[in-house]
Amino acid sequence: MELEFNLHEKQREVFMSDARYKVCAAGRRAGKSYLSAVILLIEALKSENRFGVKLQGKEVWYVAPTYQQARDIIWGALKDLGQGVISQVHENTSTMTLINGRTIKLKGSDRPDTLRGVSLAYVVLDEYAFMKPEVWDLILQPALADARGDALFIGTPSGKNHFYDLWIEAGSGVHSDMEAFHFNSLDNPILQAEEIERARSKMSADAFRQEFEASFEASGGGAFKAHEFIYADKSPSPGTTYITVDPAGFGKGDGMVKSNLKRLDECAIAVVEVSPDGWFVHDMISGRWGVRETSLQIIRAAQKYKAAVVGIEQGSLKNAIMPYLEDQMRRLNSYPRVEGVTHGGQKKTDRILWALQGRFQNGRIILKQDEPWNKKLTDQLLDFPNPLSHDDLPDALAYIDQISTAIYDHGWIEETYQPLDEWSGY
């Protein structure tokens, strides 16, 4: 039996690529599901892969954010396209067995425990922007290891989250086994131009760019707006400089957890001069460091900017940093004041909004112009509060609210002062 299918030009580029990991950003109705169904059937019909690994018993999976989405998106297309090569269909488990005995299964990433313990030859992760990155990093990628299997990441962007990070990584040329692709809705010749224009007339510009043009530049959050970002070369008035630190997780010993560092959280350090005119952000330092390097970055920033106070998020990570930081202080004979900062019982989203949103809207946060960290900070702010996007830099910046002081009228008032008893004042 033969499979019959037609791919448009952009679909063929993806299909013909020899890359082991293909990362494809595509607009709505651009043909993602059809392409995925074709690739799944072709991969399941193979008896061995390019490395000579025998594939009998190695499964082929299609994974969507939920199992029901997987059913809705691709199950019908798979059955239609595979009519000539399917020997059995199990509707209750969304499993099909092909004429060579190999299987294709549908899965949902929202139940990660159901994805463990198998050996995979190929996996399609559809709408990857809406999955937790740990599903790939900790479950599906290891499942491909023994067969040296391949993967297709495909979907519509949702701000600059882990899907964006992976797409940039695939297109960087650093990894020879990865390739990035992009096609928008108009690349699908079946889709009529007037339908696209009708959608354009009813959607915001950002929404249209994201959904139909597959643009990562469209805002994924909405709490902060690009026009609110003000830039200058120095603070409008003299103030006091504070540093706050949002640590990332550390692994055993001195290093961070080594599994796919590209998409893990970063440690972030905010350096802000607080004056009667607001906050002037001198620097935002970030990276995936071990605990020793983190302590060195903190002390260097404190020395360079002569910080009055260094605030570090309370908890086990601060406890891990402090012995190293104290060693750095003694070595460099520099002893900045270190205080703990906390979330104060607030959700992180609420805390960041409370500290930053009003200040940006009222022009009371100014960013140092022409600094390389500006784009990373503003990208994360524009995506906030997308739960799958990075917010390390806004988180560190928001902690400035806890340790800074501000001038109201003619008196100094601690911004974090919140009396529990209005009569006694504490």
C-alpha positions as CSV (number, residue, x, y, z in Angstrom):
1,M,0.0,0.0,0.0
2,E,1.1,3.6,-0.6
3,L,0.4,6.8,1.3
4,E,-0.8,9.7,-0.7
5,F,-0.3,13.2,0.6
6,N,0.4,16.7,-0.7
7,L,2.6,19.2,1.2
8,H,2.9,22.9,0.4
9,E,6.4,24.4,0.1
10,K,7.0,25.3,3.7
11,Q,5.7,21.9,4.9
12,R,8.1,20.2,2.5
13,E,11.0,22.1,4.0
14,V,10.3,20.6,7.4
15,F,9.6,17.2,6.0
16,M,12.8,17.0,4.0
17,S,15.1,18.3,6.7
18,D,17.6,15.7,8.1
19,A,17.8,17.5,11.5
20,R,17.1,15.2,14.4
21,Y,15.2,18.0,16.3
22,K,13.0,20.2,14.2
23,V,11.5,23.3,15.8
24,C,8.7,24.9,13.8
25,A,6.8,28.1,14.6
26,A,3.6,28.2,12.4
27,G,0.5,30.3,12.2
28,R,-3.1,29.1,12.7
29,R,-4.4,27.1,9.8
30,A,-0.9,26.9,8.3
31,G,-1.0,23.1,8.0
32,K,0.7,22.1,11.3
33,S,-1.7,19.2,12.0
34,Y,-1.6,17.8,8.5
35,L,2.3,17.9,8.4
36,S,2.4,16.2,11.8
37,A,0.1,13.4,10.7
38,V,2.2,12.8,7.6
39,I,5.4,12.7,9.6
40,L,4.0,10.4,12.3
41,L,2.8,7.8,9.7
42,I,6.1,7.9,7.8
43,E,8.1,7.5,10.9
44,A,5.9,4.6,12.2
45,L,6.4,2.7,8.9
46,K,10.2,2.7,9.2
47,S,11.9,-0.5,10.3
48,E,15.1,1.2,11.3
49,N,16.4,4.7,11.6
50,R,19.4,6.6,10.2
51,F,21.6,5.2,12.9
52,G,20.8,1.6,12.1
53,V,18.7,1.1,15.2
54,K,15.9,-1.5,14.8
55,L,12.6,0.2,15.6
56,Q,10.3,-2.7,16.2
57,G,8.8,-2.1,19.7
58,K,9.8,1.6,19.7
59,E,6.6,3.7,19.8
60,V,5.7,6.9,17.9
61,W,3.8,9.5,19.9
62,Y,1.9,12.7,19.3
63,V,1.8,14.9,22.4
64,A,-0.5,17.9,22.8
65,P,-1.1,20.0,25.9
66,T,-4.0,17.8,26.9
67,Y,-5.2,14.4,25.7
68,Q,-8.5,15.8,24.5
69,Q,-6.7,18.4,22.4
70,A,-4.6,15.6,20.9
71,R,-7.8,13.8,19.9
72,D,-9.5,16.9,18.5
73,I,-6.4,18.1,16.6
74,I,-5.0,15.1,14.8
75,W,-6.9,11.8,15.4
76,G,-9.2,12.3,12.4
77,A,-6.4,13.3,10.1
78,L,-4.3,10.3,11.1
79,K,-7.1,7.9,10.4
80,D,-7.9,9.5,7.0
81,L,-4.4,9.8,5.8
82,G,-3.4,6.3,7.0
83,Q,-6.3,4.3,5.7
84,G,-4.1,2.1,3.5
85,V,-1.5,1.3,6.2
86,I,-3.5,1.0,9.4
87,S,-4.3,-2.5,10.5
88,Q,-6.1,-1.7,13.8
89,V,-7.5,1.3,15.6
90,H,-8.2,1.4,19.4
91,E,-10.5,4.4,19.9
92,N,-10.6,4.1,23.7
93,T,-6.8,4.6,24.0
94,S,-6.2,6.6,20.8
95,T,-3.7,4.0,19.6
96,M,-3.4,2.8,16.0
97,T,-1.3,-0.2,14.9
98,L,0.1,-0.1,11.4
99,I,0.5,-3.0,9.0
100,N,4.1,-3.4,10.1
101,G,3.1,-3.9,13.7
102,R,4.3,-0.6,15.0
103,T,2.0,1.9,16.9
104,I,1.2,5.5,17.0
105,K,-0.3,6.8,20.2
106,L,-1.8,10.2,21.3
107,K,-0.9,11.7,24.7
108,G,-1.5,14.7,26.8
109,S,1.4,16.6,28.5
110,D,-0.9,17.6,31.4
111,R,-0.5,14.1,32.8
112,P,3.3,13.6,32.8
113,D,3.3,10.4,34.8
114,T,1.5,8.7,31.9
115,L,4.5,9.6,29.7
116,R,7.1,7.7,31.6
117,G,8.7,4.3,31.2
118,V,8.6,3.8,27.4
119,S,11.2,3.7,24.6
120,L,10.3,6.2,21.8
121,A,11.5,6.4,18.2
122,Y,9.8,9.6,17.4
123,V,7.6,12.2,19.1
124,V,5.7,15.3,17.9
125,L,5.1,18.0,20.5
126,D,2.3,20.1,19.2
127,E,1.6,23.5,20.8
128,Y,4.8,23.2,22.7
129,A,4.5,26.8,23.9
130,F,1.6,25.6,26.2
131,M,3.4,22.7,27.8
132,K,5.7,22.7,30.8
133,P,9.3,22.5,29.5
134,E,10.0,19.7,32.1
135,V,7.9,17.4,30.0
136,W,10.5,17.4,27.3
137,D,13.6,18.0,29.4
138,L,12.9,15.3,32.0
139,I,10.6,12.8,30.4
140,L,10.4,12.7,26.6
141,Q,14.0,13.5,25.7
142,P,15.3,10.6,27.9
143,A,12.7,8.3,26.3
144,L,14.2,8.9,22.9
145,A,17.8,8.2,24.1
146,D,18.2,4.5,23.6
147,A,16.8,4.6,20.0
148,R,18.5,7.9,19.3
149,G,15.0,9.0,18.2
150,D,13.9,12.3,16.6
151,A,11.4,15.0,17.6
152,L,9.3,17.7,16.0
153,F,8.3,20.7,18.1
154,I,5.5,22.6,16.4
155,G,3.0,25.2,17.3
156,T,1.9,28.8,17.4
157,P,4.0,31.2,19.6
158,S,2.8,32.5,22.9
159,G,5.3,35.2,23.8
160,K,8.9,34.6,24.4
161,N,8.8,31.5,26.6
162,H,10.6,28.2,26.4
163,F,9.3,27.5,22.9
164,Y,11.0,30.8,21.8
165,D,14.2,29.8,23.6
166,L,14.2,26.4,21.8
167,W,13.4,28.0,18.4
168,I,16.3,30.5,18.8
169,E,18.6,27.7,19.9
170,A,17.7,25.6,16.9
171,G,18.3,28.5,14.5
172,S,21.6,29.6,16.0
173,G,23.6,27.0,14.1
174,V,25.4,25.9,17.3
175,H,23.8,22.4,17.2
176,S,24.2,20.5,13.9
177,D,21.2,18.2,14.8
178,M,18.7,21.1,15.2
179,E,16.9,23.2,12.7
180,A,14.4,26.0,13.1
181,F,11.5,26.7,10.7
182,H,8.9,29.4,10.4
183,F,5.7,29.7,8.2
184,N,2.6,31.8,8.6
185,S,-1.0,31.2,7.7
186,L,-0.7,32.7,4.2
187,D,1.9,30.1,3.3
188,N,-0.9,27.6,3.2
189,P,-2.3,27.9,-0.4
190,I,-5.6,26.3,0.7
191,L,-6.4,29.2,3.1
192,Q,-8.1,32.1,1.3
193,A,-6.5,35.6,1.7
194,E,-9.9,37.1,2.4
195,E,-10.3,34.8,5.4
196,I,-7.0,36.1,6.8
197,E,-8.1,39.7,6.2
198,R,-11.4,39.1,7.9
199,A,-9.6,37.8,11.0
200,R,-7.2,40.7,10.9
201,S,-10.1,43.2,11.0
202,K,-11.5,41.6,14.2
203,M,-8.2,41.1,16.1
204,S,-5.7,43.3,17.8
205,A,-2.4,43.8,15.9
206,D,-0.5,41.8,18.5
207,A,-3.0,38.9,18.5
208,F,-3.0,38.8,14.7
209,R,0.8,38.8,14.5
210,Q,1.1,36.0,17.0
211,E,-1.8,33.8,15.8
212,F,-1.5,34.1,12.0
213,E,2.0,35.4,11.4
214,A,3.6,33.1,14.0
215,S,5.4,36.1,15.6
216,F,7.2,35.7,18.9
217,E,7.4,39.5,19.1
218,A,3.7,39.8,20.1
219,S,3.2,40.4,23.8
220,G,2.3,37.2,25.7
221,G,1.2,38.9,28.9
222,G,-0.3,42.3,28.8
223,A,0.5,43.7,32.3
224,F,3.2,46.0,30.9
225,K,3.3,48.0,27.7
226,A,6.3,48.9,25.5
227,H,5.4,52.6,25.6
228,E,5.8,52.7,29.4
229,F,9.6,51.9,29.2
230,I,11.6,55.1,29.7
231,Y,15.4,55.3,29.0
232,A,18.1,57.7,30.2
233,D,21.8,57.8,30.7
234,K,21.7,58.7,34.4
235,S,19.3,59.1,37.3
236,P,17.3,62.3,37.2
237,S,18.3,63.1,40.8
238,P,20.9,61.6,43.2
239,G,19.7,58.7,45.3
240,T,20.7,55.5,47.2
241,T,21.7,52.4,45.3
242,Y,20.3,49.0,46.3
243,I,20.9,45.5,45.0
244,T,18.4,42.7,45.1
245,V,19.0,39.0,44.1
246,D,16.5,36.4,42.9
247,P,18.6,33.1,43.0
248,A,18.0,30.2,40.7
249,G,18.2,26.6,41.9
250,F,21.6,25.0,42.5
251,G,22.5,21.3,42.1
252,K,24.9,19.2,44.1
253,G,28.1,20.8,45.1
254,D,28.9,24.1,43.4
255,G,27.0,23.7,40.1
256,M,23.5,24.1,38.9
257,V,21.3,21.2,37.8
258,K,22.8,20.3,34.4
259,S,19.7,19.1,32.6
260,N,19.1,21.4,29.7
261,L,20.3,24.6,31.3
262,K,19.0,26.6,28.3
263,R,15.5,26.6,29.5
264,L,16.0,26.6,33.3
265,D,15.5,29.7,35.4
266,E,18.4,32.2,35.8
267,C,19.8,33.9,38.8
268,A,19.0,37.6,38.5
269,I,20.6,40.6,40.2
270,A,19.0,44.1,40.0
271,V,21.0,47.3,40.7
272,V,18.7,50.3,41.2
273,E,19.3,53.9,42.4
274,V,16.3,55.1,44.4
275,S,15.7,58.8,44.5
276,P,12.7,61.2,45.0
277,D,12.1,60.9,41.3
278,G,11.7,57.1,41.3
279,W,14.0,54.2,40.4
280,F,16.9,54.3,38.0
281,V,17.9,50.8,36.9
282,H,21.7,50.8,36.5
283,D,22.2,47.2,35.7
284,M,20.4,43.8,35.4
285,I,22.9,40.9,35.7
286,S,21.7,37.4,35.0
287,G,23.0,34.0,34.3
288,R,23.0,30.3,35.1
289,W,25.7,30.1,37.6
290,G,26.9,27.8,40.4
291,V,26.6,29.1,43.9
292,R,30.3,30.2,44.1
293,E,29.9,32.2,40.8
294,T,26.6,33.7,42.1
295,S,28.3,35.0,45.2
296,L,31.1,36.5,43.1
297,Q,28.6,38.3,40.9
298,I,26.9,39.7,43.9
299,I,30.0,41.1,45.6
300,R,31.3,42.5,42.3
301,A,28.1,44.4,41.7
302,A,28.1,45.7,45.3
303,Q,31.6,47.0,45.0
304,K,31.1,48.5,41.6
305,Y,27.9,50.4,42.4
306,K,28.6,51.0,46.2
307,A,25.3,49.5,47.2
308,A,23.8,50.5,50.6
309,V,22.0,47.2,51.0
310,V,22.1,43.8,49.2
311,G,18.7,42.0,49.5
312,I,18.7,38.2,48.8
313,E,15.5,36.2,48.6
314,Q,15.1,34.3,51.9
315,G,15.2,30.5,52.0
316,S,17.5,27.6,51.3
317,L,19.1,29.3,48.3
318,K,20.2,32.3,50.3
319,N,21.5,29.9,53.0
320,A,23.6,28.2,50.3
321,I,24.9,31.5,49.0
322,M,25.9,33.2,52.3
323,P,29.0,31.1,53.2
324,Y,30.5,31.7,49.8
325,L,29.5,35.4,49.9
326,E,31.1,35.8,53.3
327,D,34.3,34.2,51.9
328,Q,34.2,36.7,49.1
329,M,33.7,39.6,51.5
330,R,36.8,38.6,53.5
331,R,38.9,38.0,50.4
332,L,38.0,41.4,48.9
333,N,37.8,43.2,52.3
334,S,34.3,44.5,51.2
335,Y,31.4,44.1,53.6
336,P,28.1,45.3,52.1
337,R,25.0,45.0,54.3
338,V,23.0,41.9,53.4
339,E,19.3,41.5,54.2
340,G,16.7,38.9,53.4
341,V,13.8,39.7,51.2
342,T,10.6,37.7,51.2
343,H,7.4,37.3,49.1
344,G,5.5,38.5,52.2
345,G,2.8,35.9,51.7
346,Q,1.9,37.3,48.3
347,K,1.8,35.3,45.1
348,K,4.7,36.1,42.9
349,T,2.5,37.6,40.2
350,D,0.8,39.9,42.7
351,R,4.1,41.0,44.2
352,I,5.6,41.9,40.9
353,L,2.5,43.8,39.7
354,W,2.3,45.6,43.0
355,A,5.9,46.7,42.9
356,L,6.4,47.5,39.2
357,Q,3.1,48.1,37.3
358,G,2.2,51.4,38.8
359,R,5.7,52.7,38.7
360,F,6.1,51.9,35.0
361,Q,2.7,53.5,34.2
362,N,3.6,56.7,36.1
363,G,7.1,57.0,34.6
364,R,8.8,56.3,38.0
365,I,11.1,53.5,36.6
366,I,13.9,54.6,34.2
367,L,16.1,52.1,32.5
368,K,19.7,52.9,31.6
369,Q,19.8,53.4,27.9
370,D,21.8,51.4,25.4
371,E,22.5,48.5,27.8
372,P,22.5,44.9,26.5
373,W,20.2,43.7,29.3
374,N,17.4,46.0,28.3
375,K,15.9,43.7,25.7
376,K,15.9,40.7,28.1
377,L,14.2,42.7,30.8
378,T,11.6,44.3,28.6
379,D,10.8,41.0,26.8
380,Q,10.1,39.4,30.1
381,L,8.0,42.3,31.3
382,L,6.0,42.2,28.0
383,D,5.3,38.5,28.5
384,F,4.4,38.8,32.1
385,P,2.3,37.1,33.6
386,N,2.5,34.3,31.1
387,P,3.1,31.3,33.4
388,L,5.4,29.6,30.9
389,S,7.6,32.6,30.2
390,H,10.7,33.6,32.2
391,D,10.2,36.3,34.8
392,D,13.6,36.2,36.7
393,L,14.5,39.8,35.9
394,P,11.2,41.3,36.9
395,D,11.2,39.2,40.0
396,A,14.6,40.5,41.1
397,L,13.6,44.1,40.2
398,A,10.4,43.9,42.2
399,Y,12.4,43.1,45.4
400,I,13.8,46.6,45.3
401,D,10.4,47.7,46.7
402,Q,11.1,45.9,50.0
403,I,14.5,47.4,50.8
404,S,14.3,50.8,49.3
405,T,13.1,54.1,50.8
406,A,11.3,56.8,49.1
407,I,10.6,60.5,49.7
408,Y,7.0,61.6,50.0
409,D,6.6,65.4,50.3
410,H,9.4,66.3,52.8
411,G,9.8,63.2,54.8
412,W,11.5,59.8,54.4
413,I,9.0,56.9,54.6
414,E,9.8,53.2,54.3
415,E,7.8,51.9,51.4
416,T,7.3,48.5,53.1
417,Y,6.0,50.0,56.3
418,Q,2.5,48.5,56.8
419,P,1.3,48.9,60.5
420,L,-0.8,46.0,61.6
421,D,-2.5,48.2,64.2
422,E,-3.4,51.7,63.2
423,W,-3.4,53.0,66.8
424,S,-0.2,51.6,68.1
425,G,1.6,51.7,64.7
426,Y,2.9,48.1,64.8
